[in-house]
Amino acid sequence: MTFSSPMINIYTSDLPAALAFYGGLLGFEETFRAPDSEAPDHIELRLDGVTVALSTVEAAARVHGIEATSGGHSFQLVLWTDDVDAAYDALVAAGAPAVTPPHDSGNNNRNAVLHDPDGNLVELVMKRRAST
């Protein structure tokens, strides 16, 4: 048995808002739409080798027979950046709900946490610069 090409599937109640957040604000590049490119209910995006799929809760019910819900804290997407403070400020200014402002944490890291449009956790992290 072999597995390959992992992908994170994020269920959303507002596909355009989720696409604007992940594609527009975070810089993920769209790679696929289904079932129709004009009226999708599933969009795949890629950033630095990681694929994230945005799927509507309605599609989960129709295609898989499951009652998915959007939002919550069942997972957290972590994105490394070169400037947590600037990224956090820009995302909050663009409307991303703040959870935890930038702060120093263990292992010489600086972190901040936001919500995506559905309430999923998105953590920003960077290595702190050495003080001079």
C-alpha positions as CSV (number, residue, x, y, z in Angstrom):
1,M,0.0,0.0,0.0
2,T,1.4,3.4,-1.0
3,F,0.0,6.9,-0.3
4,S,0.9,10.1,-2.1
5,S,-0.1,13.7,-2.8
6,P,-1.6,14.7,0.5
7,M,-4.1,17.5,0.5
8,I,-5.9,19.3,3.3
9,N,-9.6,19.7,2.6
10,I,-11.3,22.7,4.3
11,Y,-15.1,22.7,4.4
12,T,-16.5,26.2,3.9
13,S,-19.9,27.8,4.0
14,D,-18.7,30.7,1.9
15,L,-16.5,29.5,-1.0
16,P,-15.8,33.0,-2.5
17,A,-14.7,34.4,0.9
18,A,-12.5,31.3,1.5
19,L,-11.0,31.7,-1.9
20,A,-10.3,35.4,-1.4
21,F,-8.6,34.5,1.9
22,Y,-6.4,31.6,0.8
23,G,-5.8,32.7,-2.7
24,G,-5.9,36.5,-2.4
25,L,-4.5,37.2,1.0
26,L,-2.3,34.1,1.7
27,G,-1.0,33.7,-1.9
28,F,-2.1,30.1,-2.6
29,E,-2.4,29.5,-6.4
30,E,-5.5,27.9,-7.8
31,T,-4.8,24.6,-9.6
32,F,-8.2,22.9,-10.0
33,R,-12.0,23.5,-9.9
34,A,-14.9,21.0,-9.9
35,P,-17.4,20.0,-10.9
36,D,-17.7,23.0,-13.2
37,S,-15.1,25.8,-13.6
38,E,-17.9,28.4,-13.7
39,A,-19.8,27.2,-10.7
40,P,-17.4,25.2,-8.5
41,D,-18.1,23.7,-5.1
42,H,-14.5,22.4,-4.8
43,I,-11.3,24.5,-5.5
44,E,-7.8,23.3,-5.0
45,L,-4.9,25.7,-4.3
46,R,-1.2,25.2,-3.9
47,L,1.5,27.0,-2.0
48,D,5.1,25.8,-1.6
49,G,4.3,22.2,-2.3
50,V,1.2,22.0,-0.1
51,T,-2.3,21.6,-1.6
52,V,-5.4,23.0,0.2
53,A,-8.8,22.2,-1.1
54,L,-11.8,24.4,-0.3
55,S,-15.1,22.5,-0.5
56,T,-18.6,23.6,0.3
57,V,-20.5,21.8,3.1
58,E,-23.2,21.1,0.5
59,A,-20.7,19.3,-1.7
60,A,-19.7,17.1,1.2
61,A,-23.3,16.0,1.7
62,R,-24.0,15.5,-2.0
63,V,-20.8,13.8,-3.0
64,H,-19.8,11.9,0.2
65,G,-23.0,11.7,2.2
66,I,-21.4,13.4,5.2
67,E,-22.6,16.3,7.2
68,A,-19.5,18.5,7.3
69,T,-19.4,21.7,9.2
70,S,-17.3,24.8,8.5
71,G,-15.1,26.4,11.0
72,G,-14.2,25.4,14.5
73,H,-10.8,24.3,15.8
74,S,-10.5,20.8,14.6
75,F,-7.3,21.6,12.7
76,Q,-4.9,24.5,12.4
77,L,-3.1,25.5,9.2
78,V,0.4,26.8,10.0
79,L,2.2,29.1,7.6
80,W,5.8,30.2,8.0
81,T,6.6,33.8,7.0
82,D,9.5,36.2,7.2
83,D,7.6,38.8,9.2
84,V,4.8,37.6,11.5
85,D,4.0,41.1,12.7
86,A,3.6,42.6,9.2
87,A,1.7,39.6,7.9
88,Y,-0.7,39.6,10.9
89,D,-1.3,43.4,10.6
90,A,-2.0,43.0,6.8
91,L,-4.4,40.1,7.3
92,V,-6.3,41.7,10.2
93,A,-6.5,45.0,8.2
94,A,-8.0,42.9,5.3
95,G,-10.7,41.6,7.6
96,A,-9.2,38.3,9.0
97,P,-10.5,37.9,12.6
98,A,-7.6,38.1,15.1
99,V,-7.2,35.3,17.7
100,T,-3.8,35.8,19.3
101,P,-1.6,38.8,18.4
102,P,2.1,38.4,17.5
103,H,4.1,37.1,20.5
104,D,7.4,35.4,21.2
105,S,7.1,31.7,22.0
106,G,9.4,28.8,22.7
107,N,12.2,27.6,20.4
108,N,13.1,31.1,19.3
109,N,9.8,31.5,17.4
110,R,7.4,34.4,16.9
111,N,3.7,33.4,16.4
112,A,0.3,34.9,15.8
113,V,-3.1,33.2,15.2
114,L,-6.1,34.3,13.1
115,H,-9.3,32.8,11.8
116,D,-10.1,32.2,8.2
117,P,-13.6,33.3,6.9
118,D,-15.1,30.1,8.3
119,G,-13.5,30.3,11.8
120,N,-10.7,27.8,11.1
121,L,-7.4,28.6,12.9
122,V,-4.5,29.9,10.8
123,E,-1.1,30.3,12.6
124,L,1.7,32.5,11.4
125,V,5.2,31.6,12.6
126,M,8.7,32.8,12.0
127,K,12.1,32.4,13.6
128,R,12.9,35.4,15.8
129,R,15.8,37.5,14.6
130,A,18.9,37.4,16.8
131,S,19.2,40.6,18.8
132,T,22.3,42.6,18.1
